[in-house]
Amino acid sequence: MPKPPKHTESLTRLRKVEGQIKGIQRMLEEQRYCIDVLQQVTAARRALDEVALTIMRGHINSCVSHAIRHRDGAEKVEELMRAINRFVK
């Protein structure tokens, strides 16, 4: 079994997203303009999407490629496709 990625980049990005979410909470508490809040929500969602893509890339480069090299990777590819399908919906 391959060594899982360290996820250092994803953890750093998630800490930034956490700060964004706390900022959105403050904006709501301060009753800031709705469009400004929505812009921040959109930015946080995009940042989370980037985390998901980074994790997916790591999974492909480790688990999926290992399965393809060492046995039939069809199961891992199918698992990946299900994850991608959930991600895009």
C-alpha positions as CSV (number, residue, x, y, z in Angstrom):
1,M,0.0,0.0,0.0
2,P,1.4,3.5,-0.9
3,K,2.2,6.0,1.8
4,P,-0.7,8.5,2.0
5,P,0.1,12.1,1.1
6,K,1.0,14.4,4.0
7,H,-1.8,16.9,3.1
8,T,0.4,19.8,4.3
9,E,-0.9,22.1,1.6
10,S,-4.5,21.1,2.2
11,L,-4.2,21.7,5.9
12,T,-2.7,25.2,5.3
13,R,-5.6,26.0,2.9
14,L,-8.2,24.7,5.4
15,R,-6.8,27.0,8.1
16,K,-7.3,29.9,5.7
17,V,-10.8,28.7,5.0
18,E,-11.5,28.5,8.7
19,G,-10.5,32.2,9.0
20,Q,-12.8,33.0,6.1
21,I,-15.7,31.2,7.7
22,K,-15.1,33.1,11.0
23,G,-15.0,36.3,9.0
24,I,-18.4,35.4,7.4
25,Q,-19.8,34.7,10.8
26,R,-18.6,38.2,12.0
27,M,-20.1,39.8,8.9
28,L,-23.5,38.3,9.7
29,E,-23.3,39.2,13.4
30,E,-22.5,42.8,12.3
31,Q,-25.4,42.7,9.8
32,R,-23.1,43.6,6.9
33,Y,-24.5,44.0,3.4
34,C,-25.8,40.7,2.0
35,I,-23.9,40.9,-1.3
36,D,-20.6,41.4,0.5
37,V,-21.4,38.3,2.7
38,L,-22.3,36.3,-0.4
39,Q,-19.0,37.3,-2.1
40,Q,-17.1,35.9,1.0
41,V,-19.2,32.7,0.9
42,T,-18.3,32.2,-2.8
43,A,-14.6,32.8,-2.0
44,A,-14.7,30.2,0.8
45,R,-16.5,27.7,-1.4
46,R,-13.9,28.1,-4.1
47,A,-11.1,27.7,-1.5
48,L,-12.7,24.4,-0.3
49,D,-13.0,23.3,-3.9
50,E,-9.2,23.8,-4.3
51,V,-8.6,21.7,-1.1
52,A,-10.8,19.0,-2.6
53,L,-8.9,19.1,-5.9
54,T,-5.5,19.0,-4.1
55,I,-6.6,15.9,-2.1
56,M,-8.0,14.3,-5.2
57,R,-4.7,15.0,-7.1
58,G,-2.8,13.4,-4.2
59,H,-5.1,10.4,-4.2
60,I,-4.5,9.9,-7.9
61,N,-0.8,10.2,-7.6
62,S,-0.6,7.7,-4.7
63,C,-3.5,5.3,-4.3
64,V,-4.8,5.1,-7.8
65,S,-1.4,5.0,-9.5
66,H,-0.3,2.3,-7.0
67,A,-3.3,0.2,-7.7
68,I,-2.9,0.5,-11.5
69,R,0.8,-0.5,-11.2
70,H,0.4,-3.4,-8.8
71,R,-3.0,-4.9,-9.6
72,D,-6.2,-4.1,-11.6
73,G,-6.8,-0.4,-10.9
74,A,-10.4,-0.6,-12.1
75,E,-11.8,-0.6,-8.6
76,K,-9.8,2.5,-7.6
77,V,-10.7,4.3,-10.8
78,E,-14.4,3.6,-10.3
79,E,-14.1,4.8,-6.7
80,L,-12.4,8.0,-8.0
81,M,-15.1,8.5,-10.6
82,R,-17.8,8.3,-7.9
83,A,-15.9,10.9,-5.8
84,I,-15.6,13.2,-8.8
85,N,-19.3,12.8,-9.6
86,R,-20.1,13.8,-6.0
87,F,-17.7,16.8,-6.2
88,V,-19.2,18.2,-9.4
89,K,-22.8,18.0,-8.2
